[in-house]
């Protein structure tokens, strides 16, 4: 009986963790017609979660186009976190699966400008 209760508690804890991330509101990134990029300018000092629908095998690039510093905390695809390459003013990630991708970005000031592109 204790084993069953422990299993139920672990499943509940895992579900709560998943729902907490899903509950965080995200900003949808859309591209203008015939464009590979979208832009955001605003306050990301406390972090901002962006959402973008991508296909498999695309190169996702998050570029700093402002005068402050940004940091990409993570990119989650439909099947988990993506590994990326981090450079001075941009970050690059390759998608593995099609679907919504969530990008968490932080800035060091109250106003940042970023560009998110998919090739």
N, CA, C and O atoms as a GROMACS GRO file, in nm:
protein
  476
    1UNK      N    1   0.081  -0.119   0.000
    1UNK     CA    2   0.000   0.000   0.000
    1UNK      C    3   0.087   0.127   0.000
    1UNK      O    4   0.056   0.225  -0.068
    2UNK      N    5   0.195   0.122   0.078
    2UNK     CA    6   0.285   0.238   0.082
    2UNK      C    7   0.347   0.263  -0.055
    2UNK      O    8   0.365   0.378  -0.095
    3UNK      N    9   0.380   0.155  -0.127
    3UNK     CA   10   0.439   0.170  -0.260
    3UNK      C   11   0.341   0.235  -0.356
    3UNK      O   12   0.381   0.317  -0.439
    4UNK      N   13   0.215   0.199  -0.347
    4UNK     CA   14   0.112   0.258  -0.433
    4UNK      C   15   0.096   0.406  -0.402
    4UNK      O   16   0.088   0.488  -0.494
    5UNK      N   17   0.092   0.441  -0.276
    5UNK     CA   18   0.079   0.582  -0.236
    5UNK      C   19   0.200   0.664  -0.282
    5UNK      O   20   0.185   0.777  -0.328
    6UNK      N   21   0.318   0.605  -0.269
    6UNK     CA   22   0.439   0.674  -0.314
    6UNK      C   23   0.433   0.697  -0.464
    6UNK      O   24   0.468   0.805  -0.511
    7UNK      N   25   0.391   0.598  -0.540
    7UNK     CA   26   0.379   0.611  -0.686
    7UNK      C   27   0.280   0.721  -0.722
    7UNK      O   28   0.308   0.802  -0.811
    8UNK      N   29   0.167   0.725  -0.656
    8UNK     CA   30   0.067   0.828  -0.683
    8UNK      C   31   0.123   0.966  -0.652
    8UNK      O   32   0.099   1.060  -0.727
    9UNK      N   33   0.195   0.979  -0.541
    9UNK     CA   34   0.253   1.108  -0.503
    9UNK      C   35   0.358   1.153  -0.605
    9UNK      O   36   0.364   1.272  -0.639
   10UNK      N   37   0.440   1.062  -0.653
   10UNK     CA   38   0.543   1.097  -0.752
   10UNK      C   39   0.479   1.141  -0.883
   10UNK      O   40   0.523   1.238  -0.945
   11UNK      N   41   0.375   1.070  -0.927
   11UNK     CA   42   0.306   1.108  -1.050
   11UNK      C   43   0.242   1.245  -1.034
   11UNK      O   44   0.249   1.327  -1.126
   12UNK      N   45   0.180   1.271  -0.921
   12UNK     CA   46   0.117   1.401  -0.896
   12UNK      C   47   0.222   1.512  -0.895
   12UNK      O   48   0.198   1.618  -0.952
   13UNK      N   49   0.335   1.488  -0.832
   13UNK     CA   50   0.442   1.589  -0.828
   13UNK      C   51   0.495   1.619  -0.967
   13UNK      O   52   0.519   1.735  -1.001
   14UNK      N   53   0.512   1.515  -1.048
   14UNK     CA   54   0.561   1.536  -1.186
   14UNK      C   55   0.459   1.613  -1.267
   14UNK      O   56   0.497   1.701  -1.345
   15UNK      N   57   0.331   1.584  -1.251
   15UNK     CA   58   0.226   1.654  -1.324
   15UNK      C   59   0.221   1.800  -1.284
   15UNK      O   60   0.204   1.887  -1.370
   16UNK      N   61   0.235   1.829  -1.156
   16UNK     CA   62   0.235   1.967  -1.110
   16UNK      C   63   0.352   2.044  -1.172
   16UNK      O   64   0.335   2.159  -1.211
   17UNK      N   65   0.470   1.982  -1.181
   17UNK     CA   66   0.586   2.046  -1.242
   17UNK      C   67   0.564   2.077  -1.388
   17UNK      O   68   0.602   2.184  -1.436
   18UNK      N   69   0.503   1.985  -1.460
   18UNK     CA   70   0.475   2.006  -1.602
   18UNK      C   71   0.373   2.117  -1.619
   18UNK      O   72   0.390   2.204  -1.705
   19UNK      N   73   0.267   2.116  -1.538
   19UNK     CA   74   0.164   2.218  -1.549
   19UNK      C   75   0.215   2.356  -1.511
   19UNK      O   76   0.166   2.455  -1.564
   20UNK      N   77   0.311   2.365  -1.421
   20UNK     CA   78   0.365   2.495  -1.382
   20UNK      C   79   0.435   2.561  -1.499
   20UNK      O   80   0.420   2.681  -1.520
   21UNK      N   81   0.512   2.483  -1.577
   21UNK     CA   82   0.579   2.541  -1.694
   21UNK      C   83   0.477   2.577  -1.800
   21UNK      O   84   0.486   2.683  -1.862
   22UNK      N   85   0.379   2.490  -1.822
   22UNK     CA   86   0.278   2.517  -1.923
   22UNK      C   87   0.193   2.638  -1.885
   22UNK      O   88   0.141   2.707  -1.972
   23UNK      N   89   0.178   2.662  -1.755
   23UNK     CA   90   0.095   2.772  -1.708
   23UNK      C   91   0.161   2.908  -1.731
   23UNK      O   92   0.092   3.010  -1.738
   24UNK      N   93   0.293   2.911  -1.743
   24UNK     CA   94   0.361   3.037  -1.769
   24UNK      C   95   0.320   3.087  -1.906
   24UNK      O   96   0.332   3.014  -2.005
   25UNK      N   97   0.271   3.209  -1.913
   25UNK     CA   98   0.225   3.261  -2.041
   25UNK      C   99   0.344   3.285  -2.134
   25UNK      O  100   0.452   3.323  -2.090
   26UNK      N  101   0.321   3.263  -2.261
   26UNK     CA  102   0.426   3.283  -2.360
   26UNK      C  103   0.379   3.383  -2.464
   26UNK      O  104   0.260   3.399  -2.488
   27UNK      N  105   0.475   3.448  -2.526
   27UNK     CA  106   0.449   3.543  -2.633
   27UNK      C  107   0.474   3.473  -2.766
   27UNK      O  108   0.584   3.422  -2.790
   28UNK      N  109   0.374   3.471  -2.850
   28UNK     CA  110   0.386   3.404  -2.980
   28UNK      C  111   0.468   3.492  -3.075
   28UNK      O  112   0.441   3.611  -3.091
   29UNK      N  113   0.566   3.430  -3.138
   29UNK     CA  114   0.648   3.499  -3.238
   29UNK      C  115   0.592   3.462  -3.376
   29UNK      O  116   0.576   3.345  -3.409
   30UNK      N  117   0.563   3.564  -3.456
   30UNK     CA  118   0.518   3.541  -3.593
   30UNK      C  119   0.611   3.615  -3.687
   30UNK      O  120   0.669   3.718  -3.652
   31UNK      N  121   0.624   3.562  -3.805
   31UNK     CA  122   0.710   3.623  -3.907
   31UNK      C  123   0.623   3.696  -4.009
   31UNK      O  124   0.514   3.649  -4.043
   32UNK      N  125   0.671   3.808  -4.058
   32UNK     CA  126   0.603   3.878  -4.167
   32UNK      C  127   0.608   3.789  -4.292
   32UNK      O  128   0.694   3.702  -4.304
   33UNK      N  129   0.517   3.812  -4.381
   33UNK     CA  130   0.512   3.733  -4.505
   33UNK      C  131   0.646   3.738  -4.578
   33UNK      O  132   0.705   3.845  -4.594
   34UNK      N  133   0.693   3.623  -4.620
   34UNK     CA  134   0.820   3.608  -4.692
   34UNK      C  135   0.941   3.643  -4.607
   34UNK      O  136   1.047   3.676  -4.661
   35UNK      N  137   0.928   3.636  -4.475
   35UNK     CA  138   1.040   3.665  -4.385
   35UNK      C  139   1.073   3.541  -4.303
   35UNK      O  140   0.986   3.456  -4.278
   36UNK      N  141   1.197   3.531  -4.261
   36UNK     CA  142   1.242   3.422  -4.176
   36UNK      C  143   1.259   3.465  -4.031
   36UNK      O  144   1.300   3.385  -3.947
   37UNK      N  145   1.227   3.592  -4.001
   37UNK     CA  146   1.256   3.647  -3.870
   37UNK      C  147   1.138   3.723  -3.811
   37UNK      O  148   1.054   3.776  -3.882
   38UNK      N  149   1.136   3.726  -3.678
   38UNK     CA  150   1.043   3.808  -3.602
   38UNK      C  151   1.121   3.884  -3.497
   38UNK      O  152   1.231   3.842  -3.460
   39UNK      N  153   1.067   3.994  -3.447
   39UNK     CA  154   1.137   4.079  -3.352
   39UNK      C  155   1.055   4.100  -3.226
   39UNK      O  156   0.932   4.092  -3.228
   40UNK      N  157   1.125   4.129  -3.117
   40UNK     CA  158   1.062   4.170  -2.993
   40UNK      C  159   1.148   4.278  -2.931
   40UNK      O  160   1.270   4.267  -2.926
   41UNK      N  161   1.083   4.384  -2.884
   41UNK     CA  162   1.151   4.490  -2.810
   41UNK      C  163   1.068   4.518  -2.686
   41UNK      O  164   0.948   4.543  -2.694
   42UNK      N  165   1.132   4.513  -2.570
   42UNK     CA  166   1.061   4.538  -2.445
   42UNK      C  167   1.140   4.488  -2.327
   42UNK      O  168   1.260   4.462  -2.336
   43UNK      N  169   1.071   4.475  -2.216
   43UNK     CA  170   1.135   4.437  -2.090
   43UNK      C  171   1.143   4.285  -2.079
   43UNK      O  172   1.041   4.217  -2.070
   44UNK      N  173   1.264   4.233  -2.080
   44UNK     CA  174   1.286   4.090  -2.057
   44UNK      C  175   1.383   4.069  -1.940
   44UNK      O  176   1.443   3.963  -1.926
   45UNK      N  177   1.397   4.173  -1.858
   45UNK     CA  178   1.492   4.166  -1.746
   45UNK      C  179   1.460   4.050  -1.652
   45UNK      O  180   1.552   3.985  -1.602
   46UNK      N  181   1.333   4.024  -1.626
   46UNK     CA  182   1.293   3.914  -1.539
   46UNK      C  183   1.266   3.785  -1.618
   46UNK      O  184   1.216   3.687  -1.563
   47UNK      N  185   1.299   3.786  -1.745
   47UNK     CA  186   1.280   3.669  -1.829
   47UNK      C  187   1.148   3.675  -1.904
   47UNK      O  188   1.048   3.724  -1.851
   48UNK      N  189   1.149   3.626  -2.025
   48UNK     CA  190   1.028   3.623  -2.108
   48UNK      C  191   1.030   3.493  -2.186
   48UNK      O  192   1.134   3.451  -2.238
   49UNK      N  193   0.914   3.430  -2.194
   49UNK     CA  194   0.901   3.304  -2.266
   49UNK      C  195   0.834   3.330  -2.399
   49UNK      O  196   0.725   3.387  -2.405
   50UNK      N  197   0.899   3.290  -2.506
   50UNK     CA  198   0.847   3.305  -2.642
   50UNK      C  199   0.808   3.169  -2.697
   50UNK      O  200   0.867   3.067  -2.661
   51UNK      N  201   0.708   3.167  -2.784
   51UNK     CA  202   0.658   3.045  -2.846
   51UNK      C  203   0.663   3.060  -2.998
   51UNK      O  204   0.622   3.163  -3.052
   52UNK      N  205   0.713   2.956  -3.064
   52UNK     CA  206   0.727   2.961  -3.209
   52UNK      C  207   0.706   2.821  -3.266
   52UNK      O  208   0.768   2.725  -3.219
   53UNK      N  209   0.620   2.809  -3.366
   53UNK     CA  210   0.597   2.681  -3.432
   53UNK      C  211   0.706   2.663  -3.538
   53UNK      O  212   0.722   2.746  -3.627
   54UNK      N  213   0.781   2.553  -3.527
   54UNK     CA  214   0.890   2.525  -3.620
   54UNK      C  215   0.879   2.384  -3.674
   54UNK      O  216   0.817   2.297  -3.612
   55UNK      N  217   0.939   2.363  -3.789
   55UNK     CA  218   0.948   2.230  -3.846
   55UNK      C  219   1.073   2.160  -3.794
   55UNK      O  220   1.154   2.219  -3.723
   56UNK      N  221   1.086   2.033  -3.831
   56UNK     CA  222   1.206   1.957  -3.794
   56UNK      C  223   1.324   2.005  -3.878
   56UNK      O  224   1.305   2.052  -3.990
   57UNK      N  225   1.443   1.993  -3.824
   57UNK     CA  226   1.568   2.024  -3.894
   57UNK      C  227   1.579   2.169  -3.938
   57UNK      O  228   1.628   2.198  -4.047
   58UNK      N  229   1.533   2.260  -3.855
   58UNK     CA  230   1.550   2.402  -3.883
   58UNK      C  231   1.655   2.459  -3.789
   58UNK      O  232   1.677   2.408  -3.680
   59UNK      N  233   1.720   2.566  -3.834
   59UNK     CA  234   1.817   2.637  -3.751
   59UNK      C  235   1.745   2.756  -3.688
   59UNK      O  236   1.706   2.850  -3.758
   60UNK      N  237   1.729   2.753  -3.556
   60UNK     CA  238   1.668   2.861  -3.481
   60UNK      C  239   1.779   2.951  -3.428
   60UNK      O  240   1.870   2.905  -3.360
   61UNK      N  241   1.771   3.080  -3.461
   61UNK     CA  242   1.874   3.176  -3.419
   61UNK      C  243   1.807   3.286  -3.336
   61UNK      O  244   1.710   3.348  -3.381
   62UNK      N  245   1.859   3.310  -3.217
   62UNK     CA  246   1.813   3.420  -3.132
   62UNK      C  247   1.928   3.521  -3.128
   62UNK      O  248   2.037   3.491  -3.080
   63UNK      N  249   1.901   3.640  -3.179
   63UNK     CA  250   2.006   3.741  -3.196
   63UNK      C  251   1.975   3.865  -3.112
   63UNK      O  252   1.861   3.911  -3.105
   64UNK      N  253   2.077   3.917  -3.049
   64UNK     CA  254   2.069   4.044  -2.976
   64UNK      C  255   2.086   4.156  -3.077
   64UNK      O  256   2.192   4.169  -3.138
   65UNK      N  257   1.982   4.239  -3.095
   65UNK     CA  258   1.993   4.352  -3.187
   65UNK      C  259   1.987   4.485  -3.112
   65UNK      O  260   1.971   4.591  -3.173
   66UNK      N  261   2.000   4.479  -2.980
   66UNK     CA  262   1.998   4.600  -2.897
   66UNK      C  263   2.137   4.629  -2.843
   66UNK      O  264   2.236   4.572  -2.886
   67UNK      N  265   2.141   4.720  -2.747
   67UNK     CA  266   2.268   4.763  -2.688
   67UNK      C  267   2.295   4.702  -2.552
   67UNK      O  268   2.399   4.730  -2.492
   68UNK      N  269   2.204   4.619  -2.504
   68UNK     CA  270   2.224   4.554  -2.375
   68UNK      C  271   2.274   4.412  -2.397
   68UNK      O  272   2.314   4.376  -2.508
   69UNK      N  273   2.272   4.333  -2.292
   69UNK     CA  274   2.312   4.192  -2.304
   69UNK      C  275   2.189   4.105  -2.284
   69UNK      O  276   2.102   4.135  -2.202
   70UNK      N  277   2.182   3.996  -2.361
   70UNK     CA  278   2.075   3.900  -2.342
   70UNK      C  279   2.135   3.762  -2.314
   70UNK      O  280   2.252   3.736  -2.344
   71UNK      N  281   2.053   3.677  -2.257
   71UNK     CA  282   2.094   3.539  -2.232
   71UNK      C  283   1.976   3.449  -2.262
   71UNK      O  284   1.867   3.468  -2.209
   72UNK      N  285   1.999   3.350  -2.347
   72UNK     CA  286   1.897   3.250  -2.374
   72UNK      C  287   1.914   3.141  -2.268
   72UNK      O  288   2.015   3.071  -2.266
   73UNK      N  289   1.815   3.128  -2.181
   73UNK     CA  290   1.824   3.030  -2.072
   73UNK      C  291   1.804   2.889  -2.126
   73UNK      O  292   1.876   2.797  -2.088
   74UNK      N  293   1.706   2.873  -2.215
   74UNK     CA  294   1.681   2.740  -2.273
   74UNK      C  295   1.588   2.751  -2.393
   74UNK      O  296   1.519   2.851  -2.413
   75UNK      N  297   1.588   2.645  -2.473
   75UNK     CA  298   1.490   2.625  -2.580
   75UNK      C  299   1.436   2.484  -2.561
   75UNK      O  300   1.511   2.387  -2.564
   76UNK      N  301   1.305   2.475  -2.543
   76UNK     CA  302   1.240   2.346  -2.532
   76UNK      C  303   1.160   2.318  -2.658
   76UNK      O  304   1.079   2.401  -2.700
   77UNK      N  305   1.184   2.202  -2.718
   77UNK     CA  306   1.106   2.158  -2.832
   77UNK      C  307   0.995   2.066  -2.786
   77UNK      O  308   0.978   2.046  -2.666
   78UNK      N  309   0.919   2.010  -2.878
   78UNK     CA  310   0.809   1.921  -2.841
   78UNK      C  311   0.853   1.798  -2.762
   78UNK      O  312   0.774   1.741  -2.687
   79UNK      N  313   0.978   1.758  -2.778
   79UNK     CA  314   1.026   1.637  -2.709
   79UNK      C  315   1.142   1.666  -2.614
   79UNK      O  316   1.220   1.575  -2.583
   80UNK      N  317   1.154   1.789  -2.568
   80UNK     CA  318   1.257   1.818  -2.469
   80UNK      C  319   1.347   1.934  -2.506
   80UNK      O  320   1.327   2.001  -2.607
   81UNK      N  321   1.447   1.956  -2.422
   81UNK     CA  322   1.540   2.067  -2.436
   81UNK      C  323   1.636   2.047  -2.552
   81UNK      O  324   1.683   1.936  -2.577
   82UNK      N  325   1.664   2.157  -2.622
   82UNK     CA  326   1.757   2.154  -2.735
   82UNK      C  327   1.895   2.202  -2.691
   82UNK      O  328   1.906   2.297  -2.613
   83UNK      N  329   1.998   2.138  -2.741
   83UNK     CA  330   2.134   2.187  -2.721
   83UNK      C  331   2.160   2.299  -2.821
   83UNK      O  332   2.106   2.297  -2.932
   84UNK      N  333   2.240   2.395  -2.782
   84UNK     CA  334   2.266   2.507  -2.871
   84UNK      C  335   2.410   2.552  -2.867
   84UNK      O  336   2.489   2.507  -2.784
   85UNK      N  337   2.441   2.641  -2.958
   85UNK     CA  338   2.571   2.705  -2.963
   85UNK      C  339   2.552   2.850  -2.921
   85UNK      O  340   2.464   2.920  -2.971
   86UNK      N  341   2.635   2.896  -2.827
   86UNK     CA  342   2.623   3.030  -2.770
   86UNK      C  343   2.741   3.115  -2.816
   86UNK      O  344   2.857   3.078  -2.798
   87UNK      N  345   2.710   3.230  -2.874
   87UNK     CA  346   2.811   3.324  -2.923
   87UNK      C  347   2.788   3.459  -2.855
   87UNK      O  348   2.696   3.472  -2.773
   88UNK      N  349   2.869   3.559  -2.888
   88UNK     CA  350   2.859   3.690  -2.824
   88UNK      C  351   2.721   3.755  -2.843
   88UNK      O  352   2.660   3.798  -2.745
   89UNK      N  353   2.673   3.763  -2.967
   89UNK     CA  354   2.549   3.835  -2.990
   89UNK      C  355   2.438   3.750  -3.050
   89UNK      O  356   2.335   3.803  -3.090
   90UNK      N  357   2.456   3.616  -3.058
   90UNK     CA  358   2.348   3.530  -3.102
   90UNK      C  359   2.367   3.388  -3.050
   90UNK      O  360   2.476   3.349  -3.009
   91UNK      N  361   2.257   3.313  -3.052
   91UNK     CA  362   2.255   3.174  -3.010
   91UNK      C  363   2.188   3.094  -3.121
   91UNK      O  364   2.095   3.141  -3.185
   92UNK      N  365   2.235   2.973  -3.142
   92UNK     CA  366   2.185   2.891  -3.252
   92UNK      C  367   2.145   2.753  -3.200
   92UNK      O  368   2.218   2.691  -3.122
   93UNK      N  369   2.028   2.706  -3.243
   93UNK     CA  370   1.976   2.576  -3.202
   93UNK      C  371   1.919   2.506  -3.324
   93UNK      O  372   1.861   2.571  -3.411
   94UNK      N  373   1.935   2.375  -3.334
   94UNK     CA  374   1.876   2.297  -3.443
   94UNK      C  375   1.758   2.218  -3.389
   94UNK      O  376   1.770   2.144  -3.291
   95UNK      N  377   1.644   2.235  -3.456
   95UNK     CA  378   1.523   2.165  -3.414
   95UNK      C  379   1.530   2.020  -3.457
   95UNK      O  380   1.590   1.987  -3.560
   96UNK      N  381   1.469   1.935  -3.379
   96UNK     CA  382   1.466   1.792  -3.410
   96UNK      C  383   1.328   1.747  -3.451
   96UNK      O  384   1.314   1.652  -3.528
   97UNK      N  385   1.224   1.814  -3.400
   97UNK     CA  386   1.087   1.775  -3.426
   97UNK      C  387   1.003   1.897  -3.458
   97UNK      O  388   1.034   2.008  -3.413
   98UNK      N  389   0.898   1.878  -3.536
   98UNK     CA  390   0.809   1.989  -3.563
   98UNK      C  391   0.715   2.009  -3.445
   98UNK      O  392   0.681   1.915  -3.374
   99UNK      N  393   0.674   2.134  -3.426
   99UNK     CA  394   0.582   2.167  -3.318
   99UNK      C  395   0.621   2.298  -3.252
   99UNK      O  396   0.711   2.369  -3.297
  100UNK      N  397   0.552   2.329  -3.144
  100UNK     CA  398   0.581   2.451  -3.068
  100UNK      C  399   0.715   2.438  -2.998
  100UNK      O  400   0.747   2.335  -2.938
  101UNK      N  401   0.793   2.543  -3.007
  101UNK     CA  402   0.921   2.554  -2.937
  101UNK      C  403   0.912   2.673  -2.843
  101UNK      O  404   0.862   2.780  -2.881
  102UNK      N  405   0.960   2.656  -2.722
  102UNK     CA  406   0.955   2.760  -2.620
  102UNK      C  407   1.096   2.809  -2.592
  102UNK      O  408   1.186   2.730  -2.564
  103UNK      N  409   1.114   2.940  -2.599
  103UNK     CA  410   1.245   3.003  -2.586
  103UNK      C  411   1.240   3.098  -2.466
  103UNK      O  412   1.162   3.193  -2.466
  104UNK      N  413   1.322   3.074  -2.366
  104UNK     CA  414   1.327   3.161  -2.248
  104UNK      C  415   1.449   3.252  -2.260
  104UNK      O  416   1.562   3.204  -2.270
  105UNK      N  417   1.424   3.383  -2.258
  105UNK     CA  418   1.531   3.482  -2.279
  105UNK      C  419   1.529   3.584  -2.164
  105UNK      O  420   1.423   3.626  -2.119
  106UNK      N  421   1.648   3.621  -2.119
  106UNK     CA  422   1.666   3.724  -2.016
  106UNK      C  423   1.751   3.837  -2.073
  106UNK      O  424   1.841   3.814  -2.154
  107UNK      N  425   1.722   3.960  -2.031
  107UNK     CA  426   1.804   4.077  -2.063
  107UNK      C  427   1.860   4.136  -1.936
  107UNK      O  428   1.816   4.101  -1.826
  108UNK      N  429   1.957   4.226  -1.949
  108UNK     CA  430   2.016   4.284  -1.828
  108UNK      C  431   1.966   4.426  -1.801
  108UNK      O  432   2.011   4.490  -1.705
  109UNK      N  433   1.876   4.478  -1.885
  109UNK     CA  434   1.817   4.609  -1.861
  109UNK      C  435   1.665   4.597  -1.878
  109UNK      O  436   1.613   4.491  -1.911
  110UNK      N  437   1.596   4.707  -1.854
  110UNK     CA  438   1.450   4.705  -1.864
  110UNK      C  439   1.402   4.717  -2.010
  110UNK      O  440   1.281   4.713  -2.034
  111UNK      N  441   1.493   4.732  -2.105
  111UNK     CA  442   1.454   4.740  -2.246
  111UNK      C  443   1.556   4.664  -2.329
  111UNK      O  444   1.675   4.698  -2.330
  112UNK      N  445   1.510   4.563  -2.399
  112UNK     CA  446   1.596   4.482  -2.485
  112UNK      C  447   1.533   4.467  -2.622
  112UNK      O  448   1.412   4.477  -2.638
  113UNK      N  449   1.616   4.443  -2.721
  113UNK     CA  450   1.568   4.414  -2.856
  113UNK      C  451   1.632   4.284  -2.903
  113UNK      O  452   1.755   4.268  -2.902
  114UNK      N  453   1.545   4.190  -2.943
  114UNK     CA  454   1.595   4.063  -2.993
  114UNK      C  455   1.529   4.030  -3.126
  114UNK      O  456   1.421   4.081  -3.158
  115UNK      N  457   1.595   3.946  -3.201
  115UNK     CA  458   1.543   3.896  -3.327
  115UNK      C  459   1.547   3.744  -3.319
  115UNK      O  460   1.648   3.686  -3.280
  116UNK      N  461   1.438   3.680  -3.356
  116UNK     CA  462   1.430   3.534  -3.356
  116UNK      C  463   1.405   3.491  -3.500
  116UNK      O  464   1.305   3.531  -3.560
  117UNK      N  465   1.495   3.409  -3.553
  117UNK     CA  466   1.488   3.366  -3.692
  117UNK      C  467   1.488   3.214  -3.703
  117UNK      O  468   1.541   3.145  -3.615
  118UNK      N  469   1.430   3.163  -3.809
  118UNK     CA  470   1.431   3.020  -3.836
  118UNK      C  471   1.463   2.999  -3.984
  118UNK      O  472   1.396   3.055  -4.071
  119UNK      N  473   1.563   2.920  -4.011
  119UNK     CA  474   1.607   2.895  -4.148
  119UNK      C  475   1.595   2.748  -4.182
  119UNK      O  476   1.627   2.708  -4.293
   0.00000   0.00000   0.00000
